Amino acid sequence: MPANRPFLSGWTRPFILMLPLAFAACSTTPSLKNPATLASLPQATAPQEYMIQPGDTLDIRFFYNPELNEQQQVRPDGRISLQLVGEQTVAGHTPKEVETLLRNEYSKELKQPEIAVIIRGFGGQRAYVDGEVTHPGAVDLNGGITILQAVAVAGGAKTTGDLHDVILIRRVDGKPVGVPLDLAGALDDPSTGQDIQLRPYDIVYVPRSAIANVNVFIDQYFTKNLPIPFYFGYAF
């Protein structure tokens, strides 16, 4: 063939013409069909007395009957199993309410039982970070933590992550609601109000960036699927 003619065979020309469309398709990040807004989420209220949750660890202490002392983890069904009184539902109640419940139950077996319920571990105080972060998984919410802090605990966003289009998934009235957040903007200006405090069972999803998606396309179609002669003259 002539030396100055581009090295393109007949079957490759249509493919090259389709590349801009493919790049455009890869450049989009995940989007929500009906995104909610931060303003639509239930607003924070004054701190209330803690309600026991599944996964919490409880110390049950008897002042006059120490042989009955126990440490129990609240099961997923919200119950614990105790000596003499058997199965008791404690999730959704405050420690004081559980103390009253147990005094009433043990009064059938003991004279004037005095019982203290102490929370030793907060198993339900977790949120989850997923997507383009170094260490996806659960993060501990003890003491309170914001979304950016949770991403940092998860090892930070990868170079392939897009902090402009982070999605917060939170249950509202028992249904998951997705809220798009611009955490990159929150890094530049904390007053944007995007970096909110997480609640138990929240999910933070960091999507892939547009450039990362294009890189995946190049890797899949140029270096894996095309015949060797086509990309022999390219440097990857």
C-alpha positions in Angstrom: 0.0 0.0 0.0 1.2 3.6 -0.4 3.4 4.8 2.4 1.3 7.8 3.2 -2.0 6.0 3.4 -3.5 5.4 6.9 -3.2 1.8 8.0 -7.0 1.1 8.1 -8.6 -1.9 6.5 -12.2 -1.9 5.3 -13.6 -3.5 8.4 -11.9 -1.1 10.7 -13.2 2.1 9.3 -16.8 1.7 10.6 -15.3 0.8 14.0 -13.2 4.0 14.1 -16.2 6.1 13.2 -18.1 4.6 16.1 -15.4 5.4 18.7 -16.7 8.9 19.6 -20.2 7.4 20.3 -18.7 4.7 22.4 -16.6 7.2 24.4 -19.7 9.3 24.9 -21.6 6.3 26.3 -18.7 5.5 28.6 -18.4 9.0 29.9 -21.7 8.9 31.8 -21.8 8.2 35.5 -24.7 6.2 37.2 -27.8 8.4 37.6 -30.9 8.0 39.7 -34.3 7.9 38.0 -36.1 9.8 40.7 -33.4 11.4 42.9 -34.4 12.8 46.2 -32.9 15.9 47.8 -31.3 16.5 51.1 -34.2 18.8 52.0 -36.7 16.0 51.5 -34.9 13.7 54.1 -36.2 13.7 57.7 -34.5 16.6 59.5 -32.4 16.0 62.6 -34.2 16.4 65.9 -33.1 16.9 69.5 -31.1 13.9 70.8 -33.4 11.2 72.3 -32.8 8.4 74.7 -31.1 5.5 72.9 -33.2 2.6 71.7 -31.6 -0.8 71.8 -31.0 -2.3 68.4 -30.1 -5.8 67.0 -26.4 -6.4 67.3 -26.0 -4.4 70.6 -24.3 -6.2 73.5 -26.0 -5.9 76.8 -24.8 -6.6 80.4 -27.6 -7.8 82.6 -26.6 -7.2 86.2 -28.4 -8.5 89.3 -27.6 -6.6 92.6 -28.6 -9.4 94.9 -28.3 -12.4 92.6 -25.0 -12.2 90.9 -25.2 -15.8 89.8 -27.7 -14.6 87.2 -25.5 -12.0 85.7 -25.2 -12.4 81.9 -23.8 -10.6 78.8 -26.1 -11.0 75.8 -26.0 -9.9 72.2 -29.4 -8.8 70.8 -30.3 -11.2 68.0 -31.5 -10.1 64.6 -35.1 -10.7 65.7 -34.6 -8.2 68.5 -34.6 -10.7 71.4 -32.3 -12.1 74.1 -32.6 -15.4 76.0 -32.2 -15.3 79.8 -32.1 -17.7 82.6 -35.4 -18.4 84.4 -37.5 -16.0 82.1 -36.5 -17.2 78.7 -37.0 -15.1 75.5 -37.4 -11.4 75.9 -37.9 -8.7 73.2 -35.6 -5.8 73.9 -34.9 -4.1 70.6 -36.8 -0.8 70.2 -36.8 -0.2 74.0 -34.6 2.0 76.1 -32.3 0.4 78.7 -34.6 1.7 81.5 -37.7 0.2 79.8 -35.8 -3.2 79.6 -34.9 -2.9 83.3 -38.6 -2.5 84.1 -39.6 -5.4 81.9 -37.0 -7.7 83.4 -37.9 -6.7 87.0 -41.5 -7.6 86.3 -40.5 -11.0 84.7 -38.0 -11.9 87.4 -40.4 -10.9 90.2 -42.2 -14.2 89.4 -39.1 -16.1 90.4 -37.2 -13.8 92.8 -38.1 -11.5 95.7 -37.7 -7.8 94.8 -35.1 -8.3 92.0 -32.9 -5.3 91.3 -31.6 -5.3 87.8 -29.4 -3.0 85.7 -29.1 -3.1 81.9 -25.8 -1.7 80.6 -25.0 -1.3 76.9 -21.5 -2.6 76.2 -21.4 -2.5 72.4 -23.4 -0.7 69.7 -23.6 -3.3 67.0 -26.2 -1.5 64.9 -24.3 1.8 64.7 -22.8 1.2 61.2 -23.1 2.6 57.7 -21.6 1.2 54.5 -19.3 2.7 51.9 -19.2 1.0 48.5 -17.9 1.7 44.9 -14.6 3.3 44.0 -13.0 3.4 47.4 -9.9 1.6 48.6 -11.6 -0.5 51.3 -15.4 -0.9 50.7 -17.4 -2.1 53.7 -18.9 -1.1 57.0 -17.8 1.9 59.0 -18.4 2.5 62.7 -20.7 5.5 63.5 -19.8 5.7 67.2 -19.4 9.3 68.1 -20.9 10.5 64.8 -19.3 10.6 61.4 -20.0 12.5 58.2 -20.0 11.1 54.6 -16.5 12.5 53.8 -15.2 11.1 57.0 -16.7 7.7 56.2 -15.0 7.8 52.7 -11.7 8.6 54.5 -12.2 5.6 56.9 -12.8 3.4 53.8 -9.3 4.4 52.6 -10.4 7.4 50.4 -11.7 7.5 46.9 -9.7 5.8 44.2 -8.3 7.7 41.3 -11.2 6.2 39.3 -13.8 7.5 41.7 -16.0 10.5 41.0 -16.7 12.6 44.2 -19.0 14.9 42.2 -21.7 12.3 41.8 -21.8 10.4 45.1 -25.0 8.7 45.9 -26.4 8.4 49.5 -28.9 5.7 50.0 -31.1 6.0 53.1 -34.2 4.3 54.3 -37.1 6.6 54.7 -40.4 5.1 56.0 -38.9 1.7 55.3 -38.1 2.4 51.6 -34.6 3.2 50.2 -34.2 6.7 48.9 -31.2 7.8 46.8 -29.8 11.3 47.1 -27.0 12.6 44.7 -24.3 14.5 46.5 -21.3 16.6 45.3 -18.6 15.8 47.8 -15.9 17.3 45.7 -17.7 20.6 46.1 -18.0 20.0 49.8 -14.2 19.6 50.0 -13.8 23.0 48.4 -16.6 24.7 50.3 -17.9 23.0 53.5 -20.8 25.5 53.7 -22.5 23.7 50.8 -24.2 21.4 53.3 -23.5 18.3 51.2 -21.3 16.5 53.8 -24.0 15.5 56.2 -23.8 13.2 59.2 -24.5 9.5 58.5 -27.2 7.4 60.2 -27.2 3.7 60.9 -27.6 1.5 57.8 -26.9 4.4 55.3 -25.1 3.4 52.2 -22.6 5.7 50.4 -21.8 4.8 46.8 -18.8 6.4 45.0 -19.3 5.8 41.2 -16.6 5.5 38.6 -15.5 8.7 36.9 -16.0 9.3 33.2 -12.3 9.0 32.4 -12.2 5.7 34.3 -15.1 4.3 32.2 -13.3 5.3 29.0 -10.1 3.6 30.2 -12.2 0.4 30.7 -13.5 0.7 27.2 -10.0 1.1 25.7 -8.8 -1.9 27.7 -11.7 -4.1 26.7 -11.9 -3.2 23.0 -8.4 -2.3 22.0 -6.2 -4.6 24.0 -8.5 -7.6 24.4 -11.0 -7.9 21.5 -9.2 -6.4 18.4 -7.0 -8.5 16.1 -3.3 -8.0 16.8 -2.4 -6.2 13.5 -4.9 -3.3 14.2 -3.2 -2.0 17.4 0.3 -3.2 16.6 1.4 0.4 15.8 -0.1 1.9 19.0 1.7 2.3 22.3 -0.4 1.2 25.3 
